[in-house]
Amino acid sequence: MDIVAKQVGLASLVCVVGSVDALTAPEIADCLESQLDSGRTRLVLDLGQTDFLSSAGLRVILTILRKSRERGGDLRLAAAQPGVEHVLRLSGVTEILETFSTVDEAAASFGQDRLDVGGVQSKER
């Protein structure tokens, strides 16, 4: 599993590559907590390359959602793969936080017009 985090406009983008399970969830939690501790409370979790999400991953998402909102921010989920999206829907997570089809849409929901991902400027839709 790999985690890439960077500040993008008004949001911190955290991309998770691989599986999120009991072994990897603490590392993701540490990364997201670090963003919050740095004052970055507007978070986008990119699940476009996440192939599995366990209950441990759901706990991390819910914990970070609560902490970011307590600090005046929010957590948005983006680009979840079908299997991961299914888990999010079944667990009810999609009822309490916003999910988006793309990272661009999630970042724009914080008021950004454009998102620079990987050095390539994406176009507005």
Backbone as JSON, one array per atom type, in Angstrom:
{
  "sequence": "MDIVAKQVGLASLVCVVGSVDALTAPEIADCLESQLDSGRTRLVLDLGQTDFLSSAGLRVILTILRKSRERGGDLRLAAAQPGVEHVLRLSGVTEILETFSTVDEAAASFGQDRLDVGGVQSKER",
  "N": [[0.84, -1.17, 0.0], [0.47, 2.24, -0.76], [0.68, 5.68, 0.15], [-0.05, 8.91, -0.79], [0.26, 12.26, -0.13], [-0.7, 15.64, -0.54], [-0.85, 19.21, -0.55], [-3.41, 20.89, -2.15], [-4.57, 23.59, -3.5], [-7.33, 24.66, -1.73], [-7.66, 22.31, -0.39], [-6.4, 19.29, 1.16], [-5.08, 16.65, -0.5], [-5.26, 13.22, -0.29], [-4.1, 10.29, -1.42], [-4.75, 6.9, -1.69], [-3.22, 3.94, -2.44], [-3.84, 0.68, -3.14], [-4.8, -1.88, -0.76], [-7.01, -1.3, 1.99], [-6.94, -2.29, 5.12], [-6.95, -4.02, 8.3], [-4.23, -4.05, 8.81], [-3.14, -1.95, 7.32], [-4.69, 0.31, 7.8], [-3.96, 1.85, 10.16], [-1.71, 3.29, 9.26], [-2.79, 4.94, 7.29], [-4.55, 6.39, 8.86], [-2.66, 7.75, 10.46], [-1.46, 9.39, 8.53], [-3.61, 11.02, 7.7], [-4.28, 12.18, 10.16], [-1.97, 13.63, 10.57], [-2.25, 15.57, 8.59], [-4.44, 16.98, 9.64], [-3.33, 17.83, 12.07], [-1.54, 19.64, 11.11], [-3.11, 21.72, 10.51], [-4.61, 21.48, 8.25], [-7.67, 21.07, 7.41], [-9.53, 20.55, 5.51], [-10.15, 17.92, 3.7], [-9.53, 15.62, 1.06], [-10.06, 12.39, 0.22], [-8.7, 10.27, -1.94], [-9.86, 7.53, -3.49], [-9.47, 6.18, -5.79], [-7.54, 4.35, -6.54], [-7.75, 2.43, -4.73], [-8.28, -0.81, -3.84], [-9.6, -2.37, -1.99], [-11.58, -2.14, 0.94], [-11.8, -2.37, 4.31], [-13.58, -2.92, 7.46], [-11.94, -1.69, 9.29], [-10.83, 0.35, 7.79], [-13.14, 1.83, 7.3], [-13.65, 2.73, 9.89], [-11.47, 4.47, 10.22], [-12.08, 6.43, 8.3], [-14.5, 7.46, 9.35], [-13.63, 8.41, 11.86], [-11.75, 10.38, 11.13], [-13.42, 12.06, 9.68], [-15.11, 13.03, 11.74], [-13.19, 14.35, 13.36], [-12.16, 16.26, 11.57], [-14.41, 17.82, 11.07], [-14.91, 18.78, 13.65], [-12.89, 20.59, 13.8], [-13.63, 22.53, 12.07], [-13.5, 21.85, 9.4], [-13.8, 19.42, 6.73], [-14.3, 16.13, 5.35], [-14.01, 14.65, 2.24], [-14.84, 12.09, -0.07], [-13.44, 10.55, -2.95], [-13.67, 9.21, -6.25], [-14.09, 6.43, -5.81], [-13.57, 2.98, -6.33], [-15.73, 0.45, -7.81], [-16.18, -1.81, -6.0], [-15.3, -0.8, -3.54], [-16.94, 1.43, -3.34], [-19.36, 0.12, -3.06], [-19.07, -1.04, -0.49], [-18.92, 1.33, 1.0], [-21.5, 2.35, 0.59], [-23.16, 0.27, 1.62], [-22.43, 0.35, 4.3], [-23.4, 2.74, 5.12], [-21.93, 5.04, 5.13], [-21.94, 6.81, 3.0], [-24.17, 8.27, 3.49], [-23.56, 10.14, 5.38], [-21.39, 11.65, 4.67], [-19.91, 13.51, 1.94], [-19.56, 12.15, -1.3], [-17.73, 11.85, -4.34], [-17.47, 11.51, -7.9], [-15.06, 12.11, -9.11], [-11.74, 13.3, -8.32], [-11.35, 15.95, -8.96], [-13.99, 17.01, -8.79], [-14.5, 16.63, -6.06], [-12.52, 18.26, -4.86], [-13.28, 20.71, -5.93], [-15.61, 21.11, -4.58], [-14.88, 22.32, -2.28], [-14.57, 24.84, -3.08], [-12.72, 25.29, -5.07], [-11.65, 26.03, -8.39], [-10.08, 24.69, -10.22], [-7.92, 21.81, -10.32], [-4.7, 20.76, -9.67], [-3.23, 17.92, -10.42], [-0.67, 15.75, -10.03], [1.01, 17.37, -11.5], [-0.27, 17.97, -13.83], [-2.54, 20.09, -15.21], [-5.94, 19.95, -14.7], [-8.94, 20.09, -16.65], [-11.78, 22.23, -16.38], [-15.13, 21.1, -16.09]],
  "CA": [[0.0, 0.0, 0.0], [1.16, 3.52, -0.81], [-0.12, 6.86, 0.46], [0.53, 10.14, -1.28], [-0.5, 13.41, 0.37], [-0.19, 16.94, -0.92], [-1.78, 20.33, -0.45], [-3.88, 21.29, -3.47], [-5.52, 24.68, -3.31], [-7.93, 24.73, -0.41], [-7.8, 20.97, 0.19], [-5.3, 18.33, 1.19], [-5.42, 15.44, -1.24], [-4.59, 12.02, 0.19], [-4.38, 9.19, -2.35], [-4.41, 5.59, -1.14], [-3.04, 2.94, -3.49], [-3.79, -0.67, -2.57], [-5.88, -2.31, 0.13], [-7.13, -0.7, 3.31], [-7.4, -3.34, 6.02], [-6.5, -3.84, 9.68], [-2.79, -3.82, 8.83], [-2.76, -0.68, 6.67], [-5.52, 1.42, 8.27], [-3.26, 2.78, 11.06], [-0.83, 4.17, 8.48], [-3.66, 5.93, 6.66], [-5.0, 7.25, 9.95], [-1.53, 8.62, 10.82], [-1.29, 10.38, 7.46], [-4.73, 11.96, 7.77], [-4.11, 12.91, 11.43], [-0.88, 14.58, 10.34], [-2.84, 16.68, 7.85], [-5.25, 17.75, 10.59], [-2.43, 18.46, 13.04], [-0.89, 20.74, 10.4], [-4.12, 22.74, 10.24], [-5.3, 21.2, 6.99], [-8.9, 20.41, 7.84], [-10.34, 20.23, 4.32], [-9.47, 16.74, 3.19], [-10.09, 14.79, -0.01], [-9.47, 11.06, 0.22], [-8.82, 9.71, -3.28], [-9.95, 6.07, -3.42], [-9.46, 5.69, -7.16], [-6.6, 3.24, -6.68], [-7.95, 1.58, -3.54], [-8.99, -1.99, -4.34], [-10.32, -3.06, -0.92], [-11.8, -1.32, 2.13], [-12.36, -3.18, 5.39], [-14.21, -2.17, 8.54], [-10.9, -0.84, 9.9], [-10.77, 1.54, 6.93], [-14.36, 2.6, 7.56], [-13.44, 3.41, 11.18], [-10.56, 5.59, 9.98], [-12.84, 7.46, 7.58], [-15.45, 8.09, 10.27], [-12.87, 9.13, 12.88], [-11.18, 11.58, 10.51], [-14.57, 12.92, 9.37], [-15.5, 13.69, 12.99], [-12.12, 15.26, 13.78], [-12.06, 17.4, 10.65], [-15.57, 18.69, 11.3], [-14.69, 19.45, 14.93], [-11.92, 21.67, 13.57], [-14.18, 23.45, 11.08], [-13.27, 21.37, 8.04], [-14.63, 18.31, 6.28], [-13.66, 15.07, 4.58], [-14.75, 14.24, 1.04], [-14.3, 10.9, -0.72], [-13.45, 10.71, -4.4], [-13.28, 8.22, -7.26], [-14.07, 5.07, -5.26], [-13.78, 1.85, -7.23], [-17.05, -0.13, -7.56], [-16.22, -2.63, -4.79], [-15.15, 0.1, -2.4], [-18.18, 2.22, -3.31], [-20.39, -0.78, -2.53], [-18.84, -1.11, 0.96], [-19.29, 2.63, 1.56], [-22.96, 2.47, 0.57], [-23.74, -0.7, 2.55], [-22.13, 0.74, 5.68], [-24.1, 3.99, 5.41], [-20.99, 6.16, 5.13], [-22.34, 7.78, 1.97], [-25.28, 9.08, 4.0], [-23.09, 11.16, 6.33], [-20.37, 12.5, 4.06], [-20.07, 13.67, 0.49], [-18.69, 11.38, -2.19], [-17.68, 12.42, -5.68], [-16.95, 10.6, -8.94], [-13.68, 12.45, -9.44], [-10.98, 14.13, -7.39], [-11.64, 17.33, -9.35], [-15.28, 17.4, -8.22], [-14.36, 16.7, -4.6], [-11.74, 19.46, -4.53], [-14.08, 21.87, -6.3], [-16.65, 21.29, -3.57], [-14.31, 23.22, -1.28], [-14.5, 26.17, -3.67], [-11.66, 25.39, -6.06], [-12.08, 25.97, -9.78], [-9.26, 23.72, -10.94], [-7.08, 21.01, -9.45], [-3.45, 20.35, -10.28], [-2.92, 16.59, -9.94], [0.49, 15.16, -10.69], [1.66, 18.33, -12.41], [-1.08, 18.19, -15.04], [-3.72, 20.89, -14.88], [-7.16, 19.35, -15.23], [-9.87, 21.05, -17.22], [-13.1, 22.31, -15.78], [-16.17, 20.43, -16.87]],
  "C": [[0.88, 1.24, 0.0], [0.17, 4.63, -0.48], [0.63, 8.07, -0.03], [-0.36, 11.28, -0.79], [0.15, 14.69, -0.12], [-1.28, 17.98, -0.78], [-2.13, 20.77, -1.87], [-4.95, 22.36, -3.27], [-6.02, 24.72, -1.89], [-7.97, 23.38, 0.31], [-6.46, 20.23, 0.24], [-5.8, 17.06, 0.52], [-4.59, 14.29, -0.7], [-5.05, 10.87, -0.7], [-3.88, 7.89, -1.74], [-4.38, 4.57, -2.28], [-2.9, 1.57, -2.83], [-4.98, -0.95, -1.68], [-5.83, -1.58, 1.46], [-7.76, -1.76, 4.22], [-6.83, -3.07, 7.41], [-5.0, -3.56, 9.76], [-2.4, -2.45, 8.29], [-3.55, 0.52, 7.18], [-4.78, 2.36, 9.23], [-2.33, 3.75, 10.32], [-1.63, 5.28, 7.79], [-4.17, 6.92, 7.71], [-3.9, 8.23, 10.35], [-1.35, 9.73, 9.8], [-2.38, 11.45, 7.54], [-4.66, 12.8, 9.05], [-3.02, 13.97, 11.29], [-1.38, 15.8, 9.57], [-3.63, 17.58, 8.8], [-4.36, 18.5, 11.58], [-1.68, 19.64, 12.43], [-1.86, 21.86, 10.05], [-4.86, 22.57, 8.94], [-6.55, 20.39, 7.29], [-9.84, 20.07, 6.69], [-9.62, 19.11, 3.58], [-10.25, 16.07, 2.07], [-9.34, 13.47, 0.02], [-9.76, 10.43, -1.14], [-8.74, 8.19, -3.18], [-9.93, 5.44, -4.8], [-8.53, 4.51, -7.41], [-6.65, 2.32, -5.46], [-8.8, 0.4, -3.97], [-9.78, -2.74, -3.27], [-10.42, -2.12, 0.27], [-12.49, -2.17, 3.19], [-13.04, -2.29, 6.43], [-13.19, -1.28, 9.26], [-10.74, 0.44, 9.1], [-11.98, 2.43, 7.13], [-14.22, 3.37, 8.87], [-12.53, 4.62, 11.02], [-11.31, 6.74, 9.32], [-13.77, 8.2, 8.54], [-14.75, 8.9, 11.36], [-12.32, 10.44, 12.32], [-12.29, 12.56, 10.13], [-14.96, 13.72, 10.62], [-14.45, 14.72, 13.4], [-12.01, 16.47, 12.86], [-13.23, 18.36, 10.85], [-15.46, 19.43, 12.63], [-13.76, 20.65, 14.79], [-12.37, 22.63, 12.48], [-13.96, 23.05, 9.64], [-14.24, 20.27, 7.66], [-13.76, 17.31, 5.54], [-14.58, 14.72, 3.43], [-14.06, 13.01, 0.46], [-14.44, 11.04, -2.22], [-13.04, 9.43, -5.12], [-13.24, 6.79, -6.75], [-14.35, 4.04, -6.34], [-15.11, 1.18, -6.87], [-17.15, -0.96, -6.28], [-16.14, -1.8, -3.52], [-16.4, 0.95, -2.24], [-19.31, 1.39, -2.71], [-20.28, -0.88, -1.0], [-19.28, 0.2, 1.62], [-20.82, 2.79, 1.63], [-23.62, 1.52, 1.58], [-23.55, -0.28, 4.0], [-22.85, 2.02, 6.08], [-23.2, 5.21, 5.43], [-21.41, 7.23, 4.13], [-23.52, 8.65, 2.4], [-24.79, 10.23, 4.89], [-21.93, 12.0, 5.81], [-20.54, 12.52, 2.56], [-19.06, 12.81, -0.26], [-18.81, 11.95, -3.59], [-17.07, 11.41, -6.64], [-15.49, 10.85, -9.25], [-13.04, 13.29, -8.34], [-11.26, 15.6, -7.68], [-12.94, 17.83, -8.71], [-15.2, 17.55, -6.71], [-13.61, 17.96, -4.18], [-12.55, 20.71, -4.83], [-15.18, 22.14, -5.28], [-16.18, 22.15, -2.41], [-14.11, 24.62, -1.85], [-13.39, 26.36, -4.68], [-12.25, 25.31, -7.46], [-11.35, 24.88, -10.55], [-8.37, 23.0, -9.95], [-5.86, 20.56, -10.24], [-3.07, 19.01, -9.67], [-1.74, 16.05, -10.73], [1.13, 16.08, -11.7], [0.88, 18.6, -13.67], [-2.34, 18.95, -14.62], [-4.95, 20.24, -15.5], [-8.1, 20.44, -15.71], [-11.17, 21.06, -16.45], [-14.1, 21.62, -16.69], [-17.29, 21.38, -17.13]]
}
